[in-house]
């Protein structure tokens, strides 16, 4: 009898816990969806603050990042501050992990002053500052594009906090140095971290290679590429695309095409940015047929063209007088629902009219007006309008 009663009690407790857990999950999901759909920023802030009272909600990093990103993109920085300052009332603010999350969110909103303020308040809350929060602060200044301060803090704060910079710290510093154009200093940091026994990872090399190849330091990029492979670090698609762009800028398209084949053999699948690099290279060399060929290769792949693809190819088509292709490619922009600079389409319209391809120009103008994703105010040059009125 006792066993049956105990069994029923345990089953009831288990069912109750399961039901509670499901309800809680549904509740958090419903809150998340409601926040995502809310377009009134004032109401969004109030709903977010109310939701923050739920402990499980405060663990949802993705919801925090998405909401703050939306507000920052809309330049509602007072709303960002309202939400993030509100988090200080919860017990997690005494934990370094939670504090570091808030510091990072301030940084991604380019509000480094508030990130530093929270970092400085941590000792008052008996919240230990280790390399975790140190890195969060460095990243906050990096996101805020205050690159000089990243370097200054890197030099000064470790002594003050008695912390040792780790691989993440160096990767943030190297990124800041590269963003500020201090490529040699970035390479020096690579040597320094290795002397300290820290092994650079793929992020380290991707940061440096991207900066070197994109800024005319091709030979330095090649040396670093060899060094990376010598350390047994396999490149990923980002690394390969950096080298492809370097080859394109150096007008080494033959080597770039060969490198595409090497990538495939190494199991690295080219993406749209790989094709963009080749198109860029052939445009630089003035080779129209090859540029068009590699644009066609995008269509054969699983990828869609990127707005950079069109920004590179369309002016080149107009320059070479291939207006028939320029017209077709312009229509392709609308088919892929891409938002491009209106001047790109206006260039095509102008060139078409100049070559008496008025009906084709009118088609682009009408597509621009009818496009519900991004309406373009395109104008037909005078002669076309005169022909229309006749």
LINTA-V189757 format. One record per residue. N is the residue number from 1. RES is the residue in one small letter. PSI is psi in whole degrees, 0 to 359 (NA if undefined). NEAR is the number of other ideal C-beta (glycine too) atoms within 10 Angstrom. D_LAST is the distance of its C-alpha to the last C-alpha in Angstrom with 1 decimal. Layout:
((N:RES:PSI:NEAR:D_LAST) (N:RES:PSI:NEAR:D_LAST))
This chain:
((1:x:312:5:100.7) (2:x:319:6:99.9) (3:x:320:7:97.8) (4:x:319:8:95.7) (5:x:316:9:95.1) (6:x:318:10:94.2) (7:x:315:10:91.8) (8:x:321:10:90.1) (9:x:316:10:89.8) (10:x:319:10:88.2) (11:x:318:10:85.8) (12:x:319:10:84.8) (13:x:319:10:84.4) (14:x:315:10:82.2) (15:x:320:10:80.0) (16:x:317:10:79.7) (17:x:320:10:78.8) (18:x:316:10:76.2) (19:x:318:10:74.7) (20:x:317:10:74.7) (21:x:317:10:73.0) (22:x:317:10:70.3) (23:x:320:10:69.7) (24:x:317:13:69.5) (25:x:315:11:67.1) (26:x:321:10:64.9) (27:x:312:14:65.1) (28:x:320:17:64.0) (29:x:318:10:61.1) (30:x:320:10:60.0) (31:x:315:19:60.2) (32:x:315:17:58.2) (33:x:321:10:55.4) (34:x:318:13:55.5) (35:x:319:18:55.1) (36:x:323:13:52.2) (37:x:342:8:50.3) (38:x:119:17:51.1) (39:x:344:8:48.0) (40:x:112:9:49.8) (41:x:327:15:51.5) (42:x:316:11:54.2) (43:x:325:12:55.2) (44:x:316:21:55.0) (45:x:314:21:57.6) (46:x:318:14:59.9) (47:x:321:16:59.7) (48:x:317:22:60.4) (49:x:320:15:63.4) (50:x:318:12:64.8) (51:x:329:20:64.4) (52:x:343:17:66.1) (53:x:341:11:69.3) (54:x:121:14:69.5) (55:x:318:10:71.4) (56:x:328:12:69.7) (57:x:322:19:66.3) (58:x:349:18:67.3) (59:x:356:13:67.8) (60:x:84:15:64.2) (61:x:319:11:62.9) (62:x:320:8:59.5) (63:x:320:19:58.8) (64:x:311:21:59.7) (65:x:318:14:57.5) (66:x:316:14:54.5) (67:x:315:23:54.8) (68:x:321:23:55.5) (69:x:316:14:52.5) (70:x:314:18:50.2) (71:x:317:23:51.5) (72:x:321:19:51.5) (73:x:327:9:47.9) (74:x:6:11:46.9) (75:x:32:10:49.1) (76:x:67:19:51.4) (77:x:331:15:54.4) (78:x:327:11:56.6) (79:x:320:21:56.2) (80:x:313:25:57.3) (81:x:320:16:60.3) (82:x:314:17:61.1) (83:x:313:22:61.2) (84:x:322:22:63.1) (85:x:328:15:65.6) (86:x:332:15:66.4) (87:x:344:19:67.7) (88:x:348:14:70.6) (89:x:349:10:72.4) (90:x:151:14:73.0) (91:x:335:9:76.1) (92:x:341:15:74.1) (93:x:344:16:73.2) (94:x:357:14:76.7) (95:x:136:14:75.8) (96:x:323:17:74.3) (97:x:314:11:71.9) (98:x:317:17:70.3) (99:x:317:25:70.2) (100:x:324:24:68.6) (101:x:315:20:65.9) (102:x:320:24:65.0) (103:x:315:29:65.2) (104:x:319:22:62.7) (105:x:321:26:60.3) (106:x:318:30:60.4) (107:x:316:23:59.7) (108:x:341:19:56.7) (109:x:7:25:55.3) (110:x:40:17:56.0) (111:x:61:21:58.7) (112:x:329:22:61.5) (113:x:320:11:63.4) (114:x:327:20:64.0) (115:x:316:26:64.9) (116:x:323:18:67.5) (117:x:315:13:68.8) (118:x:320:24:69.5) (119:x:317:23:71.0) (120:x:336:11:73.4) (121:x:346:13:74.4) (122:x:317:18:75.6) (123:x:328:10:79.2) (124:x:337:7:79.6) (125:x:11:14:79.0) (126:x:36:7:81.5) (127:x:114:19:78.6) (128:x:137:14:79.4) (129:x:115:21:76.8) (130:x:193:13:76.8) (131:x:338:16:74.5) (132:x:307:16:72.3) (133:x:330:22:71.3) (134:x:314:26:71.4) (135:x:324:22:68.6) (136:x:320:26:66.7) (137:x:317:26:66.7) (138:x:315:28:65.7) (139:x:326:24:62.8) (140:x:317:32:61.8) (141:x:328:24:61.5) (142:x:311:21:59.7) (143:x:329:20:57.0) (144:x:0:19:56.9) (145:x:32:13:56.2) (146:x:73:19:59.3) (147:x:323:19:60.5) (148:x:323:12:63.1) (149:x:330:18:64.8) (150:x:314:27:65.0) (151:x:317:19:67.0) (152:x:312:12:69.2) (153:x:323:23:70.0) (154:x:324:20:70.8) (155:x:324:11:73.4) (156:x:317:10:74.9) (157:x:323:17:74.9) (158:x:320:15:76.9) (159:x:318:8:80.0) (160:x:322:10:79.6) (161:x:350:14:79.2) (162:x:46:8:81.6) (163:x:156:17:79.0) (164:x:121:12:78.1) (165:x:140:21:74.5) (166:x:191:15:73.6) (167:x:318:15:71.0) (168:x:318:18:68.4) (169:x:313:23:69.2) (170:x:322:25:68.7) (171:x:321:23:65.4) (172:x:315:26:64.0) (173:x:315:24:65.2) (174:x:319:27:63.8) (175:x:317:23:60.4) (176:x:318:27:60.6) (177:x:318:25:61.6) (178:x:319:23:58.8) (179:x:329:15:56.2) (180:x:1:16:57.5) (181:x:7:12:57.3) (182:x:67:18:61.1) (183:x:321:19:61.2) (184:x:321:11:64.6) (185:x:324:16:66.1) (186:x:318:23:64.8) (187:x:325:20:66.5) (188:x:321:13:69.7) (189:x:328:23:69.6) (190:x:316:20:69.5) (191:x:319:10:72.7) (192:x:316:13:74.3) (193:x:326:21:73.8) (194:x:325:14:75.3) (195:x:331:8:78.3) (196:x:5:11:78.8) (197:x:10:6:78.9) (198:x:129:19:75.5) (199:x:120:10:73.5) (200:x:145:22:69.8) (201:x:189:14:67.7) (202:x:326:14:64.3) (203:x:317:16:62.7) (204:x:308:23:64.4) (205:x:321:24:63.1) (206:x:318:20:59.6) (207:x:311:23:59.2) (208:x:316:27:60.5) (209:x:318:27:58.8) (210:x:315:20:55.4) (211:x:316:23:55.9) (212:x:310:25:57.2) (213:x:323:27:54.7) (214:x:347:15:51.7) (215:x:31:15:52.9) (216:x:16:13:53.8) (217:x:54:19:57.4) (218:x:313:17:57.2) (219:x:319:11:60.8) (220:x:322:18:62.2) (221:x:318:25:60.2) (222:x:319:17:61.7) (223:x:318:13:65.2) (224:x:325:18:64.8) (225:x:314:19:63.4) (226:x:318:10:66.5) (227:x:317:14:68.7) (228:x:313:20:67.1) (229:x:326:12:67.7) (230:x:335:8:71.2) (231:x:4:12:72.0) (232:x:17:6:71.1) (233:x:118:17:67.9) (234:x:135:11:65.3) (235:x:151:20:61.6) (236:x:188:12:59.2) (237:x:326:15:55.4) (238:x:317:17:54.9) (239:x:314:21:57.3) (240:x:320:23:55.8) (241:x:326:25:52.2) (242:x:316:25:53.5) (243:x:322:23:54.9) (244:x:317:29:51.8) (245:x:323:23:49.7) (246:x:316:27:52.4) (247:x:320:26:52.2) (248:x:316:24:48.4) (249:x:331:17:48.6) (250:x:5:18:51.2) (251:x:41:14:49.0) (252:x:58:17:51.7) (253:x:327:24:49.4) (254:x:315:11:51.9) (255:x:326:17:54.5) (256:x:317:23:52.1) (257:x:318:16:51.4) (258:x:323:12:55.2) (259:x:326:19:55.8) (260:x:317:20:53.6) (261:x:322:10:55.9) (262:x:318:11:58.9) (263:x:313:20:57.6) (264:x:319:11:57.4) (265:x:327:7:60.9) (266:x:2:10:62.1) (267:x:14:7:60.6) (268:x:113:19:57.8) (269:x:124:12:54.5) (270:x:146:22:51.4) (271:x:189:17:48.8) (272:x:328:17:45.2) (273:x:333:18:46.4) (274:x:313:25:48.3) (275:x:322:25:45.1) (276:x:320:25:43.2) (277:x:318:29:45.9) (278:x:318:26:45.6) (279:x:316:26:41.8) (280:x:317:24:42.4) (281:x:315:27:45.0) (282:x:330:26:42.8) (283:x:316:22:39.9) (284:x:328:16:42.5) (285:x:355:15:43.5) (286:x:22:12:40.0) (287:x:95:16:40.6) (288:x:315:18:37.3) (289:x:316:10:38.7) (290:x:324:17:41.6) (291:x:316:25:39.5) (292:x:323:18:37.3) (293:x:315:13:40.5) (294:x:336:26:42.1) (295:x:321:23:39.0) (296:x:328:11:39.4) (297:x:329:15:43.1) (298:x:317:21:42.2) (299:x:332:11:40.5) (300:x:345:8:43.7) (301:x:182:14:45.8) (302:x:1:8:46.5) (303:x:155:17:44.5) (304:x:153:14:40.9) (305:x:151:21:39.0) (306:x:161:17:39.6) (307:x:331:14:37.1) (308:x:326:15:39.0) (309:x:311:26:38.1) (310:x:321:23:34.4) (311:x:332:13:34.9) (312:x:315:20:36.8) (313:x:316:24:34.8) (314:x:310:22:31.1) (315:x:327:17:31.1) (316:x:319:20:33.2) (317:x:318:26:30.8) (318:x:319:19:28.0) (319:x:321:14:30.5) (320:x:358:17:31.4) (321:x:14:12:27.8) (322:x:72:17:28.4) (323:x:334:19:25.0) (324:x:313:13:25.3) (325:x:321:17:28.5) (326:x:321:25:27.2) (327:x:314:21:24.5) (328:x:318:12:27.2) (329:x:324:19:29.6) (330:x:320:26:27.3) (331:x:328:14:26.9) (332:x:327:17:30.7) (333:x:316:25:31.0) (334:x:322:18:29.6) (335:x:326:10:31.8) (336:x:3:14:34.8) (337:x:42:11:33.9) (338:x:146:16:34.6) (339:x:113:11:33.9) (340:x:169:19:32.8) (341:x:129:12:31.8) (342:x:330:14:28.1) (343:x:335:11:27.8) (344:x:314:17:28.6) (345:x:325:21:25.5) (346:x:325:18:23.3) (347:x:315:18:24.7) (348:x:315:25:23.5) (349:x:312:26:19.9) (350:x:315:18:19.9) (351:x:321:20:21.4) (352:x:315:27:19.1) (353:x:319:22:16.0) (354:x:333:14:18.0) (355:x:20:13:18.8) (356:x:25:12:15.2) (357:x:63:19:16.4) (358:x:318:18:13.5) (359:x:323:11:14.3) (360:x:320:20:17.8) (361:x:317:25:17.1) (362:x:324:18:15.3) (363:x:317:16:18.4) (364:x:318:23:20.7) (365:x:316:20:19.0) (366:x:322:11:19.3) (367:x:322:17:22.8) (368:x:321:21:23.7) (369:x:322:11:22.7) (370:x:348:10:24.6) (371:x:113:14:27.6) (372:x:345:6:30.5) (373:x:326:9:32.9) (374:x:105:13:31.0) (375:x:128:11:27.5) (376:x:132:22:25.7) (377:x:84:9:23.3) (378:x:143:20:21.0) (379:x:136:13:18.0) (380:x:133:19:15.1) (381:x:160:15:15.1) (382:x:307:9:12.7) (383:x:324:12:10.9) (384:x:320:22:10.1) (385:x:325:13:8.8) (386:x:319:10:6.4) (387:x:324:14:5.3) (388:x:315:10:5.4) (389:x:331:6:3.8) (390:x:NA:5:0.0))
